[in-house]
Amino acid sequence: MQKVNGCYTVYGNAISRQQSAASDRWKAMLAKKFQYDPEEKYTLSLQDNPYLGSMFELKDIVRGDQGQPINMDNAVIISTIRMGYGHYRIAMAGMSCAKAMGFTPYWLDLLAIPGVTSDVINWCNTWYSRFSRLSQSSALFNKYVWESVTTGEKAIPGVWQILNAWIVGWPWRFLKTNVKDYKMSELFSNMYAALPPDMPMLTAHMWNAMGAVAGGMTNVVDMMFDNWPMSFQLTEGAKHGVQSPSGYYGFKIMRGFDDKSRALKTIPSDALYYTGHHVDHELVENIEVDCAARLRRMKAKEPRRYMITMGGAGAQKELFKAVIEHCIPLIKQDKVTLFVNLGDHKSNWDWLSKELADYQDLIKTYFTWDEARDFTDAIRDHSVSGLHIFLFDNTFHGVYATNYLMRVVDVMITKPSELAFYPIPKIFNERVGGHEMWGAIRGAELGDGTVEARSIPQTLQAIDVLTDEDDLLTMFCEQIVKNKQIGIYDGAYNCVALATGKKWERKAK
């Protein structure tokens, strides 16, 4: 990152000396807190991933020399962070498409590398999760602090402005936040310096991209998340794969990234690419088959299959409970079948099992990957009823189970996070953070999901409408097929192509 006359710049746009000095102090504070050694050397090697390795030939990058040597021939590094589930989900899309395009995917989770990388990120993630949960329990905090932090759109009056500054320093949208995050990510550069500098790398979080560039890597493609441009997602020196045309324009002109509302210099075209939605190969490849199956079940009057997931920060328990309680009478009437994926959050099952104590006759549980996979495969062409609960002992299966279940589900109920970009009919419940609003807008306008239901009654209304009538499900399925035909869901393939130079060629069906 360049510094001109004491001011850091991002694509030629300078922040103030005061903001630059604050970013330096932020890095220095973290370096001292976590005993950063700028001379530290890393040794990295490969181990077979024990969870998805057999399906995708996936290998984990680990610290130490106890594993296989890293071979850059025909390989792509997928660098991510388990921060909520969304960044893992994007990385899995890159992993899946890299494998489909003939590459061996290497998984690099910064939280799995002992040292300053995991120490700093765990500390940041703890605070993010706390505030995310608080936003769902306090309407005032959500309105006056969290929405503003996550969008930069609303002015924060008086005491709320002070509270916001105490929590995160400044809204995420402004360039000064980008510099602050980059300076923090420089603490990860020693780890990335242990990798071949020109090796193809996909990143699913800006800290991964920033650390890689700071560490001297020259072939980094950042798979951008959300549909609301914020400056902290940019990494000068990397290529950026943006999921929507509106997102592309917002990043191109750095819309709203200046805290004084000034027009900024634009991002060069060789750093920014509209790629489409980041979606797993097996989901995109089977869109026509899976949508046809949904319409077949609909016409056969089989119970409508819904899936709801609870992961990440564990927010929205009140909504989660209301959806399940609303569906139980419909399950008893054979109008609805409900799939509940708790990911790898056992505490959520401890809570939910008590709430469902009176409905044990409806519940079937799946607590291993083999159980979940075998059940999913068995119902592809057969009717199913009841309430099905999924829980796993690891993040990989917790996240990927949702993707695997998508192919046999009719409708997914989700907040408009990264799941908003997936090719399955969706009910969008209330967002967690203002930036997620634009995921719901994207899905609603593409026709593969509802508008955002901003209250529990609106979410339950959407369930009833999609259960009792067939028009919305039919429309969503038809739109998903059309969207595939124009490449809407090809983002992960296109990001692999940017990193490797090998284009994806879909075989004619």
N, C-alpha and C positions, 0 to 999 in steps of 0.2 A: 504494500500500500504506500502510495507516494505522499510525501509531506512537503508542501511548498510554503515558504515563509511562516513556518510554524503551524500550518493548517493542513490537515489531512484532506485528500480529495478522493472522490468516487466518480469515475468516468469524467474527470475534468471538473467536477463540481466540488467546491471547497466548503467545509464546515468551518466554524469560527475557531479561533485560537483557544477560547475558553472551553468549547466542546471537545477540541482535540486534546487539551490537557486533561480534561475529565476522563477521556477514554484511556489515556496513558495511566492515570491513577487507578482506574478500574482494573487494568491488566496487572499493575504492580500489586494491588491489594490481593488479587487472586494468586499471583505468583508467590507472595509471602505466606498467604493463608495455607497453601497446599505445597509449600517447599519446592517450588519449581527449580530445576537445575537446567540451565540453558545448554550445558555440555553433555547432557545425558544421551546415551546411545541406546537404540532399540534393536533387538533381534526379533524378527517375525518369521513364522512358519505356518504350515497348513495342517489342519486336521479335518477328517470327514465330519460333516454336520450330522449329529445323531438323530435329528428330527425330520428334516426334509432332504437329507443327503441322498437317500435311495431314490427319491422321485426326480430330483433335479441335478444329480451329481454335484451337489452343493458342498463346498469346502469352506471351513471357517479359518480366518486369519487369526492366529493367537500369538501372544507374546512368548518369546523363548525359542530355542532351537530344537525342541523335543519332537516337532512334527516334520512333515515333508517340506522340502524347499519350495519357495514360491517361483513358479515358472510362468512367465508372461505370455508364452506362446498360446494363442487361441483362448485366452482367458480374459474375463472382465471382472473387475472389482466392484462390488456393490457395497457402498459405505453408508451406514445409517446409524440411528440412535433409537433405542427403545425409549421413546418419550411419548406417552400415550401409545396408541396403536397405529395412528395414521402414517407415521414415517416408516414403520416396519412394513406397512401395507404397500406403500409406494415402492420400497426396496424389493418386495416380493414380486411385484409386477415386473421390475427390471430383471430380476433373477429369472423369472419364468420365460420372458421373451428372449433373454440372452441365451438360455438353454435351447429354446425353439429355433434360434438362428445359428446354432452350431457351436456356441461358446461354452466354456466351463465357467460357472459363476463362483467367485470367491466372496464370502460374506465378511464384512469388517464392521462390527458394532463397536463404537468407541467406548461404550460402557463395559465391554468384555475385555478391554485392554487395561490391566492394572497400572496405576500411576496417576499422573496429573490429569489425563484425559477423563477417566472415570470419576475421579474426585471432583473435578469442577462441574461436570455435567450432572452428576447425582445431586450436587448442591443446588444447581439451578432448577433441576426438574422437581425437587422437593417443594420449592417455593411456587413453581408454576402450578403444580397439582393442588396445593393448598388454596391458591387464589381462584383456580378454576372451580373447585368445589364450593368455595365461598360465594362465587357469582351465582350459583344455583340455589343457595339458601338465603341470600340477601338481595332483594330487588333493588335497594338503594345502591349497594356496592356494584351490582351488575350494570345499572343504568349510568351511574356517574363515574365509575372507575374502569371496570373491566371492558365494557363496550368501547370506551374511548382508547384504552390501552391497545386493544386489538384491531382498531380501525384507524385511529387518529382523526376521526371525522368530527367528533363532538367537542365543543369547548367544555372545560371542566371548571366550574366556578368555585371560588373561595376555598373552603376547607378541602373539597374534593381534589382540587389541583395539588394541594400540599400532600394529600394522601397518595395520589397517583405518583408524584415525584418520589415519595418515600419508598413506594413499592418497587417500581421498575425504572425510575429515573426519567423516562419520557415515553411517549407512544411509539410503538414499533414501526410506524409508517415512515418516520423521518430519517434522513440520511445520517444524522448523528448516532442513531441506534445501529445502523450498519457498521459504522466505524468502531463503535463500542464492541460489537460482537466480533468483528474481525480481529481487533487487538486481543480479545480474550482467546480467540481460536489460534492465535500465534503460539499459545502455550502447547498446542497439539502438534506443532510442526516437526518436532524431533521424531515423533512416531511415524509420520508420513514420509519423512526423509529416509526411512529404512526400506521404502518400496522403490521399484524401478520408476524413475521420474516420468517416462512417457507411456506407462501402462494405462490402458483404457480404464476409466473409473466413472461409475454412476454414483451420484450422491442423492440421498433422500432427505437431507436437512442441510441448512446453510452452514452450520458449524463444521460439518464434514467437508463441504466444498471449500470453505475458508481455510481450514486447517491443511487441506491437501495443497492448495495453491501456496499458502505460506511455507509449506514444506518442500516446495520446488516441483510439484507435479504439474505437468503441462497439458494433460489430455483429460480434463475433468468436465463432465456433463452433469449439471445439477437438475434433477427432476423436480420441478417447482411444485409446491403444494398450494392448495386453496385456489380460490378464484377472485381474490382481492389483493392487488399488488401492494406490497409493503417493502420498504427499502432494505430491511434486514435480510431479505431473501437473496440479494444480489452479491455476487463474488466476482470482482474484477479479476480477469485472468481465467475464468471458467466460461463454458457455454451453458446457456440456460434453456431448458425445455419447458415451455409454458403450455398449459392445458387448454386455454380458450383464446379466441381472437380478442375479446375485450381485455383479458389479462395481458395479452401481448402488447396492446396499445398502451395500457396503463404503465407497464414496465418501460416500454420504448421511450415515452416522454417523461418518465419518472413523475407521474401524476400525483401531486400532493405530497411529494417526498421532502419538500423544503418547508421548514417550520415557519418561514415568513411568507409562504404562498407565492414564491417567485417561480417563474418558468426556468427550468433547468436544461442543461445540455443533454441531448438524447443518447441512448445506448446504441453503439454501432451494431449493424445488422449481423456481423459475424460473431456476436456474443449472445444473440437472442433469437430463439426459434419457436414458432408455433408448431407443436408436435401433436396435439390431441391428448385425450385422457390417458392416464397411466393405468393400464388394465392388464391383468395376467393373460398370457397366451391361451390357456385352456378355456377361459371364459369367452374371449373374443372369437376364437375359432368355432365355438359351439353355439353362438347366438341364435342362429336360425333353428337349430334342433331344440334348444331349451325354450325358446319362445313358442314354438309349435306345441311342445309338451304342456306349457301353461294353458294355451288355448284349448287343447284337447281335454285337460282336466276340468276346465271351466265348462265346456259343453257337456261333459259327462256328469256335471253337478257334484263333483268330488268336493270334499272340504277345501276351502281356500287356505293355502299354506302361507303363513306369515313367519318371518324371522325377525327377532329383535336382539340386539347385542348390547352387552354392558362391558366396557373395557376402559382403558386409559385411566383417567382421573377418578372413575367411579361416581361421576356426577349423575343427577337426574333420577335418583332412587324413587322419588315420589311418582314421577311419570312412569317409570318402569313398573312399579307396583300397580298403578291404575290400569295400564294396558293389559297386564296379565289378568287382573280381576275382571276386567271388561270382557276378556276373551273366554273365560272359563264357562259361562253359560252357553256361549256359541260353540265351544268344544263339545259340551254335553249334547248339544243339538246336532252334532256332526256337520256344522256349517263352517267350522274353522279348525285347522291344525296349527299349533303354535310351536315354533322352535326358539329356544332361548339359549344363546351362547354367552356364557359367563367368562369366556377367555381363560386366563390363568389366575383369576381372582377368587380364591377359596373363601375369603371373607364375605364376598357377595352371596355365595351359596349358603354360608352360615346364616346370613340374614334372610335370604329368600326361602330357605327350607322351613323356617319358622312361620313365615307368612303363608306358606302353602300347606301347612300341617293338615288342613281339613280336606285336601284334594289328592291324597296319596294314590287313589285309584286311577287318576288321570295321568300320573307322572311316570315317565320313563327317563332314566339317567344314563349318560354316556361319559365316562370319566377317563377313557383312554382313547388314543388316536385310532387304534384298530377297531374299537367299538363304534366310534363315530363314522369312520370310513365305510365299514361294512353295512351299517344302517343306511347311510346315504346311498350307497350303490344299490341296496335292496329296494329302495322306494322310487327309483328312477321311472319304472314302468308299472308301479303298483300303488294303489290308494293307501293312505295312511291317516290315522286319527290320533287324537290325544295331545298331551303337553310334553315336550321333549326338552330335557335340560342337558347342556353340554358344558363340561368343565375339564380343564387340562392342567398338567403340572409344569408346563413350559410355555413361553411366549410364542414360539414358532407355531405350535399346534393351536394355541389359543387364537391367534390371528388367522391362520390359514384355514381353520375350520369354517369360518364365515365364508371364505371364498369357495371352499369345496361344497358347502351347503347351498350356495347361491344357485347352482345349476338345477336344484330340485325344488326350489322355493318359488312361490308365485309373487310375493310382495315382501320387500324388506322395510322394516320400520327403523329409521335411523336419524340421528341429528345430521345436519348437512356438512359433515366433515369430509375426509377423503372418500368415504363410501358414496358420497353424492355423485362421483364420477363413474360409477360402475354400471354396466349394462343389465340392470334388473329393475323391474317396476318398484318404485319407492314411495313410501309415505315419509315426508320430512317433518320430524317433530322439532321442537324449539331448539335453537342453536345454543352453543356454549361459546360465547365470544362473538363480537360483531362481524369479524372476518368470515365466519361460517355462513352468514346470511347469503353471500354471493354464490356459494355452492348450491343452495336451494334454488336461487334464481336461475342459475345455469341449467340445472336439471329440469325445472319446470318449463323453461323456454325450449329445451330440446325435446320435451314431451316424454321423458322417461321417469318422471316423478311428479308429485304434487307440489303445490306451493308450500312454504313453510307454515306448519301449524303452530301458532305461537302460544297455545294453551293446551292443557290436558283435554278439555271438552272438544277442541278442534281436532286433536289427534284421534280421539275415539270416534268422532264423526267420520273421519276419513276411513277408518277401519270398517265402519258400518256400510258406507257407500261402496267401498271396493268389495265388500262381502255380498251385499244384497243385489248389486247390479253388475253388469258385465261390460259396460261401455268403456269405462276407464282402463280396465285391464287390457281390453282389446287394443285400445289406442296406444297405451304404453308399449305393448309388445310390438305393434306395427312400427312405431317410431324407433324403437331400439334396432330393429332390422334395417330400417332406412339409414339410421345413423352409422351403422357399421359399413354400409355400402359407400359412404362418403368419407370414411376414415376417422370418424370422431373418436373411436376408442383405440387408435393406433399409437398413442403417445409413447408407450414403453418401447415398442419396436423402433420408433423413430429416434428415441434417445440412445438406444444401443447402436443404431446406425451412425449417429453423430460421433459416438466415441470410437467406433471401430472402422468406419468407412464402408461397412457391408450393409447394403439395403435389404429390407425385408420384402420378400416376394410371396404374396399369398397365392396358394394354389387354387385354381378354379374348381368349384364344386359341381 
